[in-house]
Amino acid sequence: MSGDQVFSWRPLESGDAAEWARLLAAIQAADQTWDVFTKADLREFFGDPSLDFPHGSVAVFDGAIMAGYDVLLPRGAADPVHDMRSVAGVHPGYRRRGIGAGLLDWAERSAVPVHEQRFGGQPLSLSGSCRTDDAAASALFERRGYRPARWFHAMIRDLTAPVAPVPPLAGAEVLPLTPERFRDALLVRNEAFQDHWGSTETSAESWAHFLTSRTFRPASSFVAYDHGEPAGVIISHEYEGAVKAIGARDLHVAIVGTRRAARKRGLASALLTRVLADGQAAGFGTATLGVDADSPTGAVGVYERAAFTVHHTEVAHIKKLVP
């Protein structure tokens, strides 16, 4: 990479959280993404048992300024291919200096040993995402042999607008997601996302980390039971940085899932309506979520009927690394 003598490269450390947050805020301001995390949010990532920061992350520094970063997200299984994700970004003031290409080089080199430690002998692919209107990033992926594989919508709803009530469902009971229901929620999550592109089961350890995050909002998270059996789940988070990015206090719906046997009954709509109404009463100005544009469960339609609209779309580019 041109300019290697100027920049220093090393793994991300928890002490980098403040500078990492500044980098993400600069990227958000330039690219109008929603990925704005505070220093405290980012520090929590270092406790995620699914991540390997010493071997699966890198930060690029110009002196004390973080100019770019990349974090590898291994999956929970190689089923049948280990689809590792790369989440990366370059500071707007340091673009067109080879850092993005250098990060992609690093990700491809580093993904293989991280993969071999977890799923040695299994095939590996690497994917990275960008907005569909980011021509430079898309061109970089294309030059390096990646192909566009899947599209994801970032959707938003104005919570100052009315929330239409949904009639109660016979035999269904919606209960708060309290710790004694964490296992039921995990069961629902893992079954609900079996048929989703690139999804693998979440481990109990990763689930516990997810549900003890400072951004988790238990008052806006529920488990639905169908005649006593766990059938649906909705989990919400709140990110302080979103106020600056979106312009309002935002309720982020991180997970909506329904077990196969309970689908097509309106359970997801009932959960979503409950959360939106509660969020509105609690003073949230917007609600956001991400969804696979080709979700096999028809999730996009569910969200559109709940008055969500597409804010922007991202495309996942994928490349086979280990056949």
N, C-alpha and C positions, 0 to 999 in steps of 0.2 A: 504494500500500500504506500502510495506517495505520502510523504510527511511523517513516516514512522519515527524519525528522529525528533519530531516535535512532541508527539503524544506519548503518554504512558498508558499501558494496558495492564489491568489486574482484576481479580475477582471482586465483585461487590461485597461490601461488609456493612454490618448494621450501622457503623459510624458514618457511613456515606448517605444515610437516609435524608438528611436535610438538603444536601447538594442534589441528590437524585430527585427529590420533590421539586426543586427549582428547575431542573431539566425538564421534567414532565409538564410543569406549568408553562414553560416556554414552548414546548411542542404543542400543547393544547391551544395556546393562543394563536399559533401559526396555522394549525391544521383543523381547528374546530372539532377536536375529539372530545370525549367525556372522561378520558383517563387522567383525572387529576386526583392525586393522593397526597395526603399530608405526611409529614415526617413520621408521625406516630403510626399511620396506616402502613407505611412501607416497612417500618421496623417489625411489624407483626409478620410480614412475609418470611422473615428469617427463621421463624418458628414453625413454618409449614413443613411437616415431615415428608412431603412428596418432592420437595425441591432440594437441590444440591448446589448451594451457592459457591462453595470452593471450587467445584469442577464444572458447574453448569451456569456460570454467570461471568460477565465481564463488564468493566466500566472503562471508558476511554477518557483520559484527563489531559487537559491543557493547563498545566500547573495545578491550581486548586479547582478549576472549572471542569465539571463533568460535561464532556462534549457528546457522548453517546453511551449507550448501554445495550446489553442483550442478556436475556434470561431464558434458559431452556426449561420447558415444562414437560417432563416425562409423563407418560400415561400410566394407568394402573395395570394395564395388560397389553400383550401383543396379540391382538385378536382380529384377524390373523397377522396384521402388521402393526408394529409399534409406531404409531403416528406421533412423533415428538413435535411439540410446538416451540417456536422461537418468537419471543416478544421483544422487540427492539425499537430503538428510536435514536435520532440524531438531532442535536440542538440546531435550530434554524440558522444560527450564525456560523455553523461549522459544516453546512451542507456543501456538496460539490467539491469536497476535498478528499474523497476516497474513503471516508469513514464508514459509510453504509456498506460499500462493497467489502471492506475489511471486516465488518461485523458479520456479514454473511459467510465469509471465509472462516472466521472463528467458529461460527455456529456449526458449520458442516464438519470441521475438524473435531470439535468438542463433543458433538452429539454421539459420535460412534463409540468412544470409550464409556460414556455415561450409559448408553444403550447396552453395551456388552456386559456391563456390571449387573444390569437388571434382567436382560432378556437375551443373553448370549446365544448365538446360533439362529435367532429369529430375524425376519426381515425388518428393516427400519426405513421409515420415510420422515422427512422434515418438512414442516409447513410454517409459513409466515403470512401475516395478513397486512393489508393496507386498504384505505378507502378506495372505492372504485374510481374516484376522480383524481387519484394520485398517480399521474402518468409516469413520473420519474421512478417511483417505487415499483410500479408494475413492469416497467421496462427493465429494471435491474433484475427482477425475478425471472423475466423471460430470457434475458441474456444468459442467465446462469442455469437454464434448463428446467425451471419450475413451470408448472401448468396451473391455470386457475381451476379450482376444484369445487368450491362451495361458496355461496354468498350468504351473508348474515346482515339482517336489518337491525339498526339501532332505532328503537321506537320511543315516542314520547306522548304523554297525555297531559293536558291542562287540567289540574285538579281544582281550578276555580269554576269549571263547568260542572253541571249536575251529573251525578252518578245514578244511572237507572237501576232500581232494585231488581233482584232476581228472585223469583218465587222459591220458597224452600223445597228441597228435594226429599221425597219420601224415603225414610230409612237412613238418611244421611245426617251426620252430626259433625259440626266443625268445632274443634277445640284448640286452645292456645298451644303453641309449640314450646312446651316447658321441658326441662331436662328428662323427665320420666318418659317423654314421647320422642326423644331423639332417635332411638333405635327404630321405632315405627316409621319415622320420617325418612331415615336412611333406606329402609326396605323399599318404601315407595319410590324414592329417588332413583335407586339402582334399577328397579324394574321398569320405571317409566321411561328411562333414557336408554334402554337396551337397543332400541331401533333407531337411535339418533346417530347421525354421521359423526364418526370420530370419538364417540363417547365410550368410556369404560367405567367399570364399577369404582365408586369412591370407597376407600378403606375407612374403617372405624376411626383410625387415628386422624386422618385428614378431615373427616366429618366433624370430629370433636374440635379440631382447630378452627374449622369454618364457622361453627356455631358458638364459639367463644370469642370471636373477633369483636373488637370495639365498635365495628360498623354494623354488627348484627342488631336488628330491631325485633325483639321477641313480641312486642305489642302488635306488630304487623306481620306476624308469621303464624301459620296455622297448619294443623293436620286434620284431614277429613276422614271420617270413618263411615263405611257403608255396612249397615247392620252389624256393627261392632268390629269390622275388619278395616285396617288402615288402607285407604284407597287413594288419597290425594294429599299433596303438600304444596304450600306456598311459603317462600322465605324471602324476607325483605332486608335490605341494608340501607344505610344512609352514609354518604360520603360528604364530609364537610367541604371538601374542595369543589364539589359540584355546584355549590351556591354561586361561586365565581364563574364557573364554566357555563352553567345553564341560566343563571339569573334568578333562581328561586331555591327554596329548600326542597330537595328532591328525594322522593321515596323510590329507591331502586329495587325492582322486583328481580331478585337474583335467580330464583328457581320457581317454576310452576310445573307440576308433574302429576299425572294420574296413571294408576296401574291399568293395564290393558282391560281387565275384566270390568272396570268401572267407567270406561270411556263412552262417549256419545250420550251421556246423560246430563250434561251441563255442569258437571262438578267443577271443572276448571274455571268456568265463567262465574260460578257461585263463589269460589275462593277469591278470584280476582276482584269481583264486585265488593266483597267484604273488606278486602285490604284497601281498595281505593276509597271506599266510604269512610273507613277508619282513618286513613291518611288525610283525607280532606278535613275531617273533624279535628285532627291533631295539628293542622296548620301547614301541611305540605303544599307547595304550590304546583309541583309537577310530579309525575311518576314516569320512570323510564324502565326499559328492559331491552334485552337482546334476544333475537330469535333467528333460527335457521330459516332462510327464505323458502326452502323446499322441505320444511318439516313434515314428516310423514303423518303427524297427528293433526294437521290442519291448524297449527297454533297461530299462524299469521291471521287467519280469519277470526279466531277467538279474540285476539287482541284488537283487531280492527272494529269488531262489534262492540268492544269496550271503549271505543273512541281513541285508541292509540293510532298515531300516524308515523310514517317512516321519516326519520330525521336525516339519516345517511345510511349507506350500505358499504360493508367491507367484504372483500374477497380473500379467501384463503388460497394461497399458492402452494403447491406441494411438489416434492421431488423425492425420488427413491434414492436412498444412500447405501443401503445394504440389501442386496437382492435375496 
